């Protein structure tokens, strides 16, 4: 039950909702309270989930194909500076990196646009999510907080299927693929629209650890490894867009699209170094899945339902009430 509690019920705040049902708001405070309880109590100054992380800096350079997908500024500019936060899953800032319960891992991107605004991508290392609505997400987290997921899992086959998906321990944050499981609608200057889901693929290739090897690694080996890697040269990811075809469910993140769907290369993310003042960065960086520029909008109603939860978590982290 502990394995299910941490891995299934608390896999990050990336739910999606059926396209036939409008996004159903829930009280963000109730979600945060349940997350805190599931992880042993509120951790002052940290995120409710994905509490342990590392912020790095870099640059995004769009591919020639990006402008044919969206008029978003970072797809048209020659380059855009980015901040990237890699993280472990749980709301436990001291969790060992080799702990299997630290997966799925997170990768959040913040693009600093030329006009002074930002736009974000929030992804994790599994191509899917256990529930499809905001109320179900709250119910799942509350069941986890009560240490009794049996009844919830019995009536939610998608959550059971998510539990069965591989969630390996990475050799490096730079050797995992990451998936932004909600769909977005991208529009060009000419008004042409494409619906797709982001994924980030490491140019270094995929590398994971066997369970025994992971258990032998130091508590903070992922931060140490990435710092050493970047000291030797940049780490790169390709930002890809998996394109939906007719009949694909675009508003339910529990449904992965077939791997035969087209992938558009949107550009290269080049990570160059560890950000200075990690404590400040960890506390103040706010990633919002619904913070979008012209040319990108949600195709999945759950994007708008997720955003207030991230905002409420930020306010708690900063010591504000509510």
Secondary structure as the mmCIF struct_conf table of DSSP 4:
data_model
#
loop_
_struct_conf.conf_type_id
_struct_conf.id
_struct_conf.beg_label_comp_id
_struct_conf.beg_label_asym_id
_struct_conf.beg_label_seq_id
_struct_conf.end_label_comp_id
_struct_conf.end_label_asym_id
_struct_conf.end_label_seq_id
HELX_RH_AL_P HELX_RH_AL_P1 UNK A 2 UNK A 7
TURN_TY1_P TURN_TY1_P1 UNK A 8 UNK A 10
BEND BEND1 UNK A 11 UNK A 11
BEND BEND2 UNK A 13 UNK A 13
TURN_TY1_P TURN_TY1_P2 UNK A 19 UNK A 20
BEND BEND3 UNK A 21 UNK A 21
HELX_RH_AL_P HELX_RH_AL_P2 UNK A 28 UNK A 38
TURN_TY1_P TURN_TY1_P3 UNK A 39 UNK A 40
BEND BEND4 UNK A 41 UNK A 41
TURN_TY1_P TURN_TY1_P4 UNK A 44 UNK A 45
BEND BEND5 UNK A 46 UNK A 46
BEND BEND6 UNK A 48 UNK A 50
BEND BEND7 UNK A 52 UNK A 52
STRN STRN1 UNK A 53 UNK A 62
TURN_TY1_P TURN_TY1_P5 UNK A 64 UNK A 65
HELX_RH_3T_P HELX_RH_3T_P1 UNK A 66 UNK A 68
TURN_TY1_P TURN_TY1_P6 UNK A 69 UNK A 69
HELX_RH_AL_P HELX_RH_AL_P3 UNK A 73 UNK A 76
BEND BEND8 UNK A 77 UNK A 78
STRN STRN2 UNK A 80 UNK A 87
BEND BEND9 UNK A 89 UNK A 91
TURN_TY1_P TURN_TY1_P7 UNK A 93 UNK A 94
TURN_TY1_P TURN_TY1_P8 UNK A 97 UNK A 98
HELX_RH_3T_P HELX_RH_3T_P2 UNK A 100 UNK A 102
HELX_LH_PP_P HELX_LH_PP_P1 UNK A 103 UNK A 103
BEND BEND10 UNK A 104 UNK A 104
HELX_LH_PP_P HELX_LH_PP_P2 UNK A 105 UNK A 105
STRN STRN3 UNK A 106 UNK A 112
TURN_TY1_P TURN_TY1_P9 UNK A 114 UNK A 115
BEND BEND11 UNK A 116 UNK A 116
STRN STRN4 UNK A 118 UNK A 124
BEND BEND12 UNK A 125 UNK A 127
BEND BEND13 UNK A 130 UNK A 130
BEND BEND14 UNK A 132 UNK A 133
HELX_RH_AL_P HELX_RH_AL_P4 UNK A 134 UNK A 145
TURN_TY1_P TURN_TY1_P10 UNK A 146 UNK A 147
HELX_RH_AL_P HELX_RH_AL_P5 UNK A 150 UNK A 154
TURN_TY1_P TURN_TY1_P11 UNK A 155 UNK A 155
HELX_RH_AL_P HELX_RH_AL_P6 UNK A 157 UNK A 164
BEND BEND15 UNK A 165 UNK A 165
HELX_LH_PP_P HELX_LH_PP_P3 UNK A 168 UNK A 168
STRN STRN5 UNK A 169 UNK A 170
BEND BEND16 UNK A 171 UNK A 171
HELX_RH_3T_P HELX_RH_3T_P3 UNK A 173 UNK A 175
BEND BEND17 UNK A 176 UNK A 176
STRN STRN6 UNK A 178 UNK A 179
BEND BEND18 UNK A 182 UNK A 182
STRN STRN7 UNK A 184 UNK A 187
TURN_TY1_P TURN_TY1_P12 UNK A 189 UNK A 190
STRN STRN8 UNK A 193 UNK A 202
TURN_TY1_P TURN_TY1_P13 UNK A 203 UNK A 204
STRN STRN9 UNK A 208 UNK A 209
HELX_RH_AL_P HELX_RH_AL_P7 UNK A 211 UNK A 216
BEND BEND19 UNK A 217 UNK A 217
TURN_TY1_P TURN_TY1_P14 UNK A 219 UNK A 220
HELX_RH_AL_P HELX_RH_AL_P8 UNK A 221 UNK A 232
BEND BEND20 UNK A 233 UNK A 233
STRN STRN10 UNK A 235 UNK A 243
HELX_LH_PP_P HELX_LH_PP_P4 UNK A 244 UNK A 244
TURN_TY1_P TURN_TY1_P15 UNK A 246 UNK A 247
BEND BEND21 UNK A 251 UNK A 251
TURN_TY1_P TURN_TY1_P16 UNK A 253 UNK A 254
BEND BEND22 UNK A 255 UNK A 255
HELX_LH_PP_P HELX_LH_PP_P5 UNK A 256 UNK A 258
TURN_TY1_P TURN_TY1_P17 UNK A 259 UNK A 260
BEND BEND23 UNK A 261 UNK A 261
STRN STRN11 UNK A 263 UNK A 274
HELX_LH_PP_P HELX_LH_PP_P6 UNK A 275 UNK A 275
BEND BEND24 UNK A 276 UNK A 276
HELX_RH_AL_P HELX_RH_AL_P9 UNK A 278 UNK A 284
TURN_TY1_P TURN_TY1_P18 UNK A 289 UNK A 290
TURN_TY1_P TURN_TY1_P19 UNK A 294 UNK A 295
STRN STRN12 UNK A 296 UNK A 298
BEND BEND25 UNK A 299 UNK A 300
TURN_TY1_P TURN_TY1_P20 UNK A 301 UNK A 301
HELX_RH_AL_P HELX_RH_AL_P10 UNK A 302 UNK A 317
TURN_TY1_P TURN_TY1_P21 UNK A 318 UNK A 319
#
